Amino acid sequence: MNEDTRLREGLEPRGDDGQRPPRSSGGAPGAGHSPAVATGVYAALDLGTNNCRLLIACPTGDGFRVIDSFSRIIRLGEGISATGCINDAAIDRAIAALSVCRDKILSRKAKRLRLIATEACRAASNADSFMERVAAETGIRLEVIDRETEAALAVTGCSPLLDPKGRGALLFDIGGGSTELVRIERDPQVQDAAPRIRAWMSIPLGVVSLAEYFGGKDVTPQSYASMVRKVAQHIAPFAAEYGADLGGMHLLGTSGTVTTLAGVHLNLARYDRRRIDGVWMSDADLTATIARLLGMSYQERAGNTCISIERADLVLAGCAILDAIRGAFPLPRLRVADRGLREGMLVDMMREDGVLSGCR
């Protein structure tokens, strides 16, 4: 029995006695060829250190059409850096969010699923008991992916935003508990070559862990500089080996940090994905927007509709990670991606089933 079949089993409806209904003699749903080819409904869930996100979609030949989605900040990794455990309040928040995801998956009749967890569940000593409780209370069986898989999914999800005339990009994904960096390049000798991963790294620092260590509400120029130095120390070995010869390349960022920065830069009255996904920001744009955020009080950040109280104590930690990346890879442009792991999972599943020839 493969992983996808086990995940589907976890979301089968249960009776009043808590038991699954009897299966037909045909065996487990999805045994053999995926029923998603018939139903056309796929679901990808990403339980991160800060967010719980779900995307449900149908293939459309060379892409896919989103039919439902969900995103909620749950701060699953709150306190892990100090205690090593996922705390009870975070578990309750996660289960509440995952229950919403389960209901959406069942109501949309999604049959081909991938349901992943990242850094918080890699790091926490009670991750196994947390996931057992999730399975018991929501039916969702989480797959904890390693950092290399996380980086690869980010590449798959974001590669459509690579400059088609460029040589490649330094892709980064700033998470709640870790940050992945990937150098992506095209083969200049091959026309229309697909981008390939030349090198990647992951550091055990994200917006939640960094803000908890240095403080996220009242950030001074000194504490901000300390955050940048801390991250830069982790990035330095990777930059020393892969930070040269950057001609024809750009930054490509996927995270709440960069989408928030783009919203603030554009002075949006409220966040609008259609305005954000794929937008370019120059180095000067980034410097000015980060300086603007550093000049705000916590209350001012919380009152900004593109930041909100949910991110007000995290956004400057994310900016510090971005500034460390910019220092190591001084590229003139950043392309902002409001996409990532979920899109990567959907593309991978659809390609495996032969219902998708290209990327969204």
N, C-alpha and C positions, 0 to 999 in steps of 0.2 A: 504494500500500500504506500503510495507516494505522499509527500507532504501536503500537496494541494487537496488530495482526497481527505486526509485527516482534518484539514482546516474546514472543509465543507461539512464534514460530519459534526463538527463542533457547533455549527450554526443551524442544524436541523431543528425544526419545531419540536417542542416537548409537550407531553400531555400534562394534565393537572397533577399527576403523581410524580412529575419530574422526569419521567422516562421518555426516551425517543419512541415514536411509533414503529411498529414492525416494518422491516424492509421487505420489498418484493423479492422474489427468487432471483431477480436480476443482479443482486448484490449491491454494493455501496454505490450511492449516486456519484457519477463521474468516473467510475471505474472504466479503464480503457480510454477512449478518446474523450476529451473534455466536452461536457454538455454546453459549455459557453459558445461553441461553434453553432449550436442550434438556438440557444436562447439569446446569444449576442450580448450578454451582460457580464461585465467584469468589475471587480472591486479591489482597490488597493488601499490598505490602511497603514499609516505610519505613526506609531506611538513613540514620540520622542521624549527627550528630557524636559522640554518645555511645552510642547504642543501635542495634541492628538488630532490627526488629520485623516480624512477619508475622501476618496474619489471613486465614483461609480460611473462607468462609461460603456459605450457600445462602439465596436470598430466601424470605420467608414471607408474601407478600402486602403487608403494610404495614411490614415490617421484615425482619430476616434472622437466621438461626441460625448461630452460630459452630460449625464442625466441627473446626477445628484452629487452633493458634496457636503462636507462638514469640517469645521475647524474650531478647536477650542483650546485656549491656554489652560493647562492643568498643573504645570510645574511638578511633574513627577519626580524630578531630581532635586527638589527642595531639601536641603540639609544633608544630602548624601556625602558631600565633600567633608563634612564634619563628623557624621555618625557612621557612614558606610552603609546605611539602610534607607529604604524607601519608607517614609513615615506614614502613619495611619491616615492623616488628612489627605495626603497626596494619593494614597491608594483609593480612598473614597471618591476623590475627584476623578481619578482615572476610570474607575468602574462606572461612574455616572456617565462619563463621555463615551465609553465603550458600549454602554447599553444603548445609547442613541445610535451609534454606528451599527450595532447588531440589528436594530429595528429597521434602519435604512436598507441594509443589505438584504434582509428578508423581504421587505416590502417591494424592493426592486427586483427580487428573484435573481439576484446575482449568484452564479454557480461557480465561476472561476475566480478564486480569491488568492490574494497574498496579503498576509497580516503580520507586519514586522514590528519589532521593538529595537531600539538602538542603545545609546550609551548608558542611560540610567539602569537598564536591565543587564547590561554588560558589567556594570560596576558594583551594583548593590549586592550585599551578602544575602539579602532575603528575596532576591529576584525570583527564585524558583517557587517559593511559597506565594509570592504575589501573583505569578502567572497561573498557579493552580487555582487561586481564588478567582482570578479573572475568568478562567475556563468554567469553573463551577457556577459563577453568578451570571455570566453573560453568554457562555457558549463559545467564546472566542479563544482560539488556541494561538498564542503568539509565537512567532519565529524570531529568535534573537539573532540578528545578523552581525557579522564581524565588520570591522572598519573598512576592509578592502571591498567587501560587497557594497557597503554604504557609498563609498566613493564611486564605484562602477555604476550604481543606480543613478547617482547624481549626474554622471556624464551622460548616460542614456537619456535622462529626462531633460537635460539642458542643452545638449549638443545642437538642436535646431537653431539655437540663438547664436551660434558661432558666426562671426563675420564671414560671409561666403567668399570674400575677396582676401581674407587674411590667412595667415599661416597657422594660427592656432590660438590657444588661450590658456591662462592660468585660472582654472576653475576653483572656486572655494565655496564651501558650505559651512556657514557658522551656525552650529547647533546650540542646544542648551548645555550639553556636557562635553562635547568634543567639536573639533573643527577639522574638516578634511580639505586638503589642497591637492589638486591634480593638474599636471602639465599635459595638455592635449595638443597634438600636432597632426597636420595632414602631411602625407608624403608628397613633396613638391614635384616628384618625377611622375606622379600618377594623376591624370586629369580626373576631377570630381572624386578624389579619394575621400573615403570616410575618415573622420578623425580617429586617432588612436591614442591610448594612454601611454605616454612616455615614462612617467613616474608619478607616484602619489605618496602622500604621507597623511597621518592623522595625529593630532595632538589632543591630550586629555583636558582641554580647556574650552569652555563654551560660555555663553552669556550668563547662565545661572551660576556655574561654579566660580567664574571670575567676579561677578557682582557680589556673591556671598563672601568671597575672600577679601576684596578691597572695599566693599560698600558700593551700593548702586544708587542710593537716593541723593546723598550730598557728595558729589564728585568734585574734587578740587583739581586744578591743573597739575598739582603734584601727584595726587593719587591716580589721575588719568595717565600721566607719564609712567608711573610704576606699572600700571596694567599693560601698557604698550611694551615696556621692557620685558615683562614676564613672558608675554606671548612671543616676542622677538627671539628670546633665548631658545624656545622650542623650535621655531621656524629656521633658525640660522643654519643648521647642518644641511637641510633640504635646499635652502637658497644658495648655499655655497656650491652645491653640486649642480643644481638645475636653474639657477637664477641668472645665468649669462645668456648671451645670444637671444635677446627678446624681440628682435626686429620682426615686424608683421604680426605681433601678438597683442592681445588685450586681456583685461581682467573680465571674468564672467562670474557673477556672484549670485548665489541662491540662499536666501535666509530672510528672516524677518527684519534683520538689521538693514540689509540693502534695500528691501522694498519700503521700509519705513523712511530711510534716507531719501529715496526717490520721491515719496509722497510729500515730504517736507520741502524738498527742493522745488517741486512743482507747485507748492502752495495749494494743494488740493483741500477743498472743504471737507471731504471725506475720502477714505481710501477707495480707489477705483482700479481694479486689476487691469482693465482694458487700457488704462493710461500708463500703467507701471510695467507690465511684462514686456520686455524687449527694449525699454527705454535706455538711451545712452547717457552717461554722465562723464564729463571730463574730469581730469585730476583737479582742476581749479573748482569745479562744481562740488566735488567731494570735500575738499578742504574748507570751502565756505560753509557748506551745510553742517559739517561736524563742528566747526567753530560756533555756528548758530546754536546747536544743541548744547554745547559746553557752556554757552552764555545763559542758558535757561535754568531756572530753578526746577526742583522736582515737581512742584505744583504746576509750573508752566508746561513742563513736558507732559504731565498727566492730563492737562487740559487741551493739548493739541490733538485734534481728531485723527491724525495719522499715526499718533503714538499711543495715546490712551493710558489710563492708569495701569492696564495689564502689562505694558512694556516700559513704563516710565522709569523703573529702577533697573532695567536691563539694557536699554538702548545704548547707553554710553560704554558699557562693557563690550557690546558688539562693535561699536565704533573703534574702540581700542584694538580689538582683534583685526579689524579692517586696516587700521593705520599701521599695524605691525606687518601685515601682508603687503601693503603699499610700499613700506620702507624696504622690504626684501625684494619686491618685484615692481620697480618703478615704471609702470606702464601708463600711457597717456589717457586711456579710456577704460571705463567699466560699463559692461552691459548688464542690466538688472534682470534677473529671472524670477518671476513669480510662478515657479514650477520646480520640480526636483524629484524626490524619491518616489512619490506616488505615480508621477507620469512615467518614470523609468520602469517601475513595476508593471504598469499597464502595457507599455510598449513591449517589454520582454515577454509577457504572457501571450499577447496577441501574435507576436512573431513565432513563438513556440507552436501556437495552434494554426499557423499558416493563414491567419486572417488579416495580417497587416504586412505590407511590403516595405513601408517607409516609416518615418517618424512624424509625429504630430507637429 
